[in-house]
Structure formats: C-alpha cells, structure tokens
Amino acid sequence: MTDRLAQDTAMGTVDLLVRDLDAMIAYYATGIGLDVLEHAGPTAVLGRGRTPIVRMRAERDLPSFSRRDAGLFHTAILFDSAPALARSLASVAHFAPASFTGSADHLVSEAFYFDDPEGNGVELYLDRPREQWTRTPGGGVRMDSFPLDPNAFMREHLATPDQGEVPAQEPDAVIGHVHLQVGDIPTAKAFYVDTLGFAVMATFGRQAMFIAAGGYHHHIGMNTWNSAGAGPRAASLGLGQVSIEVPSIDDVTALTDRLTHAGIQGRHDGQTLRFDDPWNTLIEVSAA
C-alpha cells in the first residue's frame, strides 16, 4: 500500500456556502474576473476557460462563520502569467478596492490578498519558476514573506502583452492551493501528512504548516493564527468542501485503503471519496 499521494495531485474546486449569491457572483466575476460557467437557482460555478474554480450555494439560514473557528483561511487562485494576474488585480481594485488586505513576496510566489463580501479570504498569485525555488535539506522549500507593492506590480505587467494566444478553452487561472484554519498543527500533520500522504514543504513553528504532493510549494496551507484550540466545526456559512484531484481511480482506492487502515470512515461511491478532517471540514477526492 503506497503511503504518498501521486506526483500529479492537484487541488480542485472550492465550495462556498454563501448568504447573498448575487453579491458574491458580482465580486468573483466582475471583480476578480472569473467567468460564470453555471448559474441555476441557488448554485453558481465560476472559473476560467472550462475549468471551475469556485462553486457557491446560497444557504440563507446558516449562521456566519467565526474567524476563531476552523475552516477557510483563503482560496488561492493561481495565474499562469504576470499580465493575467495584473489584469485581475486591476479589476478587483476598481470594483472593490476596500477588499484588499495585503500582499507578499513569498520567494516561491508573488501573492495578493483580499476578503470577499462575506469575509472569505482570497489569494491571487503567480508562481516563480520552480528552478528558482530554494530547496531545503529535508526536501521542502524555503518560503518567507517580504514586501510586495501591488501598484508597482500592475504598472510593470499591465502593459506587458501575453506571450502568444491562449485558446479560449484553456484556463489562465486555476485553484493553486487552499489555506485552512485548524485547531493545532500536530493533529493536522497526523491527518494530512501521515494518513492522507502529503509531504511537509515548510513549517513556521507550531503555528503554520505547508504541505504538497509532487514537490509543489504547497497544495494545502494550515495555520492556527486565529483558530488555536478550535474544535470540530459547526454548520455555518463559508467553506463547504475542499476538492483534491488525483491522477487515477487507483490513487483514490489507495487513499481509501490508507483511511481504512487509520480507522477513518470514508464514503466511496466508486468514483469519488469523501471524508471529514479532524475539524469536520469535508474533503472530496476524485480522479482528474
């Protein structure tokens, strides 16, 4: 039984439970610049090209989430070029300038942070080429947070044309990673690394951990900055589920076996495996 996720593992659509679907669609579409791929009744899917990024469902009767609880820290949208990222930054800056919360050069990436109208964190970012990342002796990567001027980034890249034409069906942005709030890092490591099979790429004391498959800087980030000691989540607005895409059904089956061996109950319908993390965050794993 393999104990590691496949090299080509990636993150899939993030599900959000929202109160005002129209306002949220406007932010992610008119603001960030995602395409509305589907919109029927209380549900909408937004993405780029044909690739979904965020799925939203109106749940007006649920309470708002608390920053002190486990759940979503931010959804991170990865762009494939600096001009594409700069256009999105300019769009959201025009549509909702007060939603900007910060920016940072993380050495492996350049990142810009926002809060959507219901307080869900959003990161818009661009990776630096992998050959520029500094690898650590344990196989991880060096990450840090240095100042990054969003206005300078836009001035530099808004006037820079993309190299070549991108076919309309090809996305220029995908879910790069998901950053979660958890109750404690050791429990998160036991679940996400020791059982699910991610590798630790970086840690910041006992407050944050970044994990990935295939040598990426991180597919999932976890921190306790607001949520130290948090227990299982109650039903609320905010994060609905996190999706992980593995290359094949065999990879789904291998993960099912690891969960069973660890005594963790999963629901596997032959195509998709669903289970809860230690804080009741729903995880869905399927073959790409």
N, C-alpha and C positions, 0 to 999 in steps of 0.2 A: 504494500500500500504506500503510494507516494505521500510525502508529508509537506509538499510545497505546491503552491499554485503555479499554473503553467506560465511560461515566459510571456506569452501574448495576452495575458489577462488585462482587462481594461474596465473602466467604470462606465456604467450605463445611465439611463435616465434617472433623474432625481424627482421624486414625487413630493409635492407640497399640498397640504390641506390649507385652504385659504377662506377668508371671510368675504372679501369683495373681489370676485373673479374678474370683473371688468377692469377694475383699477390695476389689478396685477397683470392682466394681459397687456394693458397700455404701458406699464413700466417695462416689461420684458420685451415687448415688440417695438413700440415707438421709442422707448428709452434706450435699452441695450441694443436693440436692432435684430432680435430674433424673428424668425418667420412663424406665423401661426399655421401649423401643419394640420391641426384638427381643432374644431370647436363645436361641441354638441351638448346642449343643455348645461349641466353643472361642471363639465370637464373640458379642459383645453390642453393641447400639446403644442409646445413651441420648440423650435430648433433651427438648424441651418441646413440648407440643401434638403436632403431627405432624412437627415439624422435628427431624431428627437433629443432634446437636452433637458427640458423641464416639463413635467406633467402636473397640472394643477386641477384640484377638485374642490368645489365650493362645499364647505361644511359650516354653515352659519351658526349651528347650535353648540359647537365646541368652544371651550374657553381659549383665550390666548395662551401661548407658551410663555414660560418664565425663563429669563436668562440664567437663573440659578439651576435649572433642570438640565438633565442630559438631553441631547438632541442635536440639532444642526447648529454648527458654528458658521460655516458658509458652504455654498455650492460654488465650485471653481470651474469657470468656463475657459478652456484653453484655445487660443487663436493660433492659426498656422503662419501668420506673418505680422510684422510690426504695423504695416498700414491697416490691416484688418482690425487689429486691436485699437489703433489710434482712432479709426472711424467710430468704433463702438464707444470709446471714451468720450469723444466729442459729442456723440448723440445723447448719451445719458447726462453729460454735463449741461447740455442745452435743455433737456427735458426735465431733469430733476437734480439740479446742482447740489441741493442740500442732502442728497442721499450719499454723497461721497464721504467716506470715513477714514481714508488713509491710503498710503502706497508704500512699497518697499522693494528694494533690490535684494533678492534672496540668494544671489550668486548663481543658482541654477535657473532662476527665472526672474522676470520683472512683473510685479503684481500691483493691481489697483483694487481697492476695496470699497464696497457700497452696502447699504441696507435697503432692501426693497420696501414698499409701502407698509408691509405688515411686520417688518423687523427682521426678516430672514437675511442673513449675510450672503453677499455675492462677491466673488473674486473674479476679475477679468485679468488674464495673464498670458504671457508669452514665455516659452522655454528658451533658454540659451542652448546652443548645440551641445549634445552630450559630451563631445570631446573636450569641451571647456569646463566640464564639471570636475571638481577635485574629489577624488575617491579617498575614503578613509581606510585605515588598515583592516577594519572588520568587514569591508565590502559595502559600506554605506556611502553617503555623500556629505560634503561639507555644505551646510546651509547657514545663513545668517540673515539679519535684517539691517540694511543700510538705506539711507535716504534716497528717494526717487521722486523727481519733480514731474508731476503729470503734465503740466503745461509745456515743459521742455520736450517731453516725450511726444506730445501731439504736434508741436512745432516741427520737430525733426521728421516725423513719419507721415503726417497728413499729406505732405506734398510729394511723398515718395511713391511712385506707381508700383503696383504689384508686378512681380516678375511672371509674365505670361498670363494667359487667360485660364481661369479656373472653370471647368464645366459646371453648368447650373446645378447638376445633381450632386456635385461634390461639396461637402461642407467645408467652410473655412474656420469652424469652431466646433468643439466637442466638449463633453464633460472630461476634464483632465483629472480632477480629484474631488473628493468630498472631505470636508473637515468637520469632525464631530466633537461635541462636548460630552465628556464621560465623567463618571464619579471618581475613578482612580486609575492610574496608568498600569500598575501591576495586573489588575484584573483585565484591563483591555489587552495587555500583552498576552496573557494566558489564553484569551479567546481568539484574538485576531491573528496572532503570530503562531502560538503553539498548536492551536487547533485548526484554524482556517488555512494557514500556510503562507501568510505574507511574511516578508523579511523586514527586519528593522533597518531603516535607512538613516535615521538621525533621532537623537533624543535630546531634550533640554531639561535635565534634572528629572524630577518626578512630576513635572507639570505638563510635559508635551512629548509626543512620540509621533514619528512619521514612518509609515510602512508602505511597502510596494511589492510588486512582482516584476520580474524581468529587469531589475536594475534601475527602474524609474526612480525619480527622487521621492515621490510619494503618490500613491493612489488614495490613501486614506490618512488624514491627519487626526490626531486626538489630543485634546487638552483638558485641563481642569481649572483654567484661569477663572471661570465664573462658576463652575459646577462641582468643585471639590466636595466629595462626600455624597453626591446625588445618588438617589436610589432609582429603582425602575420608573420609567416614565408613565404618567397617566395620559389618557387620551386628551389631545389638545390640537390646536392649530399648529402649523409649522411642518416639520419633517413628517412625511408619510412613510416613505421607504427609501432605501438605498439599493441600487441595482449594480451587480457585478457581472461582467461578461467574460466567460472563459472560452477557449477555442473550440471545445468539442463536448458532446454528451459524456464521453468517457471522463472528462475532467469534472463534470457535475457529479457523476457517480463516485469518483474518488473522494470528492469533498463530502458526499453523503456518508461514505464509509468512515471518514475521519470524525464526523459529527457523532455517528452511532457509537464509535469506539470511545468517544469522550462523554457519552451519556447525554448528548444534547439532542432534543427532539426536533426533527425537521419534517417538512411536508414536501414530498417529491412526487410530482404528477407524471413523471416520465420525461418531461422537458425542462421544467423549472423547479428549483429547490428553494424553499422559503423557510426561514427560521428567524428567531429573535436573538439579539445580542444580550449581554447581561443587564442592559438598561431598557429592554423592551423596544429597541429600535429594530424594525423589520428589515431584514436583508433578503434580497432575491438574487439568486444566481442562475444564469441560463447560458446556453451555448450561443456564441455570436452567430 
